[in-house]
Amino acid sequence: MRAMILAAGRGERMRPLTDRLPKPLLVAGGKPLIVHHLEALKAAGFTRVLINHAHLGHKIESTLGAGSAWGLELEFSQEDKALETGGGICNALPLLGAEPFWVINGDVWTDYPFTDLRLANGILAHLVLVENPPHHSGGDFALSEGLVRADGARRLTFSGLGVYHPGLFAGCEPGTAFRLAPLLRAAMEQSRVSGERYGGRWMDIGTPERLKELDRILRSGPEQIL
């Protein structure tokens, strides 16, 4: 199974830090955010990882190189202008192949144990959901009997970790910017999105304050993250 890390966002809420570095290269616990993902993927047995980029993307390529430092083979999908989540994945499909693949937001931290997760027959996506953090108390989706629904009594937050079948993007035009959520919601209406609630450690690193908090925690021990 292949894995893709989303690294093309501008990181407006992270400015001025992202005026000089793309968000995935911001450091927490002594290493760039994206390196935490690379190490986790290598530990889980992945060998090839695709990374998309736009804003200051050349710095991502020059910093990570071919991936040999982590025992990985890295490929890059360059976007002249960020294509948003859906468009970025669609644009990279020729490099991802015909089988389901992991996609990981470059601006989260987690101890999720990435595995070679196989989608059930007819399922187009599998989402990892977590308890709602204080800054996103309303959540995103509901989980019911292993399927993800757009609405429900108890909503959870999408972690930014998911497995997608290329068929989810059927009819999408490469090079076009669009969001992933409408595709997911359409698939949910057809009961074609499965999911799980992950109770382990996870943080959305969307602001300088949360980056500083993650850095503090990692330097004192990641087991402190609830």
N, C-alpha and C positions, 0 to 999 in steps of 0.2 A: 504493500500500500504506500502511496505517495503522501507527502504532507506539504502544505503551502502555508507560509506565514504572511499575513497581510501587513505591509510596511509602507504603504503609499500615502497615508494621511498626512495632512499639513500640521496637525497638532496645535490648532489655534489656542486652545486653553492652556497649552504648555508654554506659550510665549512668555518671556523672550528666550527661554532655553532652546526652543526649536527654530530660532532664527539662525542658529549656527550648526545645529545637529538635527537629523531626522529623529523623531520620537523614539523609534526602536533602539537607537544607539545611546539614549540617556542611561546613565549608570545607577544601579541600585545594588547594594551588597558587593561592590567592587567589580561588577561586570555589567555590560550593556543588557538592557531588558531582553533583546532578541537572543542573546547568548544563553540566557536561562532556558529558553525554548529549545535551542539547538542541543544543549546538553541533555535535556529531558527526552527529546526525540531519539538521540543516539542511545541513551540508556534503555529506551523501549524497543530498540532494534531497528529503527529506521536508518536507511543509508542515503536516501536522496531527498532533498528538501528544495522546494521552489519558493522564492521570495519575490514579491512584486514591490516596486518602488516608484516614486515620482519625485517629491520634494527632497532635494539634496541626496537623491538616490545614489549618486556616484560615491558618496561617502560610505554607504552601506556596502557597496561592492568592494571598495578599497580596504575597508576594515575587515570584512569577513573573508575575502578572497574566494578560493575554490572550496573552502570548507574543510581542508585537510587538518586544521588544528583541532577539529572535533571528530575526525574520522568520518566526515560526511562529504557527499558530493552536492554542492550547491549550484542551483541555476537561478537566473534572474529574469523577471518579466518587467521590462521597463515601460512606464507610462509617461508620455510627454506631459499629460495633465491627469491628476488622480481621477480614476474612473468610478470611485465609490466601491463599496464591497462587492455588489453584484457584478458590476462591469469589470472590476479587476479580476474576479474569478473567471468570468466568461472569456476575457481576453487571454487568460493563461491556459485555457483548456487544451490547446494543441500540445502544450508541454506536460500536462497532467495525465493524459492518456484516457482510455475508455473505461477504467475501473473507478469505483468510489475512492475518495481521497479525503484526508483530514484538512481542515482549514482552521488556523489559529490566529486570533487577533494579536498583533505585535505589541499592544499596549496593555496586556494583562499579565499577571504573575499567578502561577498555580503550581500545585504539586500533583495535579491530575496524572494518573498513570496511562499515558497514551498507549493504545493497543491497536492491533490489526483488527479493527471492529468491522464486521461484515453486516451490511444492511439486509434486513429481512426482505423477502420477495415483495416487490411492488412499492417499497419504501424509497423515497427520493432524498431524504435527509434524516440525520439523527443529531439532535441538539443536546448539549450538556447544559443543564440549568442549575442555578445556585440560589440560595436564600437571598432575598433582596437586601442590598447594602443600604445604609442610611441615605446616600445621595440618589437612590433609585428605588424608593420605597414602594412604588406602584407596580414594579415588575414588568415583564414583557408578555409572557405566555403562561398557559396553564398546562399541567400534566395530568392525564387521566388514563389509567390502565395502560401505561407505556406509550401512549400517543400524545403529541403536543397539540394543544388547541389554541386558537387565537384568543379566546375568552374563557373565563372560568372563575369560580368563586375564590380560589387561592392561586394567585399568580406568582410566578418565580421569574428570576432574571436570567436572560440568556448570557452565558459566560463568555461568548466569543469563541467557543470551541465547538466544532461540528464536523460531521462526516457527510459529504454530499455525493450524490450520483450525478454524473454529467447530464443525465436526462432532465434534471431540474432546470437546466439552462437551455433546453430545447427552444429554438426560435429566437434566442437572444443574439444581438448583433455585436461581434467583437469590435472593440474600440469605442463603444458607446457607454457613457456613464449612467449607471442606474443602481438603485439600492437593492439589497438582497431581501429585505423584509416582505415586499409584495409577492415575490416568488414563493417564499415560505408560507405566507398566509394562504395563497391559492392552493398549495399542496396540502396544507392543513385541512382545508375544506373537503378534500378528497380522502382524508385519513391516511396520508402518505408521508407524514413526518413523525418519527418516533423520538423518544427522548429519555433522559435519565436525570435524576436529581443527584448532584454531587455534593457530599457533605464535607469534603476536605478543604484544604486551604486555597483561597482564591482572592485576588484583589484586582480591581480595575484601576489602572494607573493613569488617570485622565487629567490630573492637575499637578502642579509643582508640589503642593502640600502632600498629596498622596504618594508621590515619588519619594519625598523626604521620609514619610512614614515607613514605606517599604524598605528604604535603605537602613533606617534605624533598626527595624525588626530583623532584617537579614543579618545585620552585623552582630546582633545580640542572640540570634537563633530563630530560624523560620518557624519553629514549633510554636512561637508566640502568636502567630496569625490564627485567628479563629475562623 
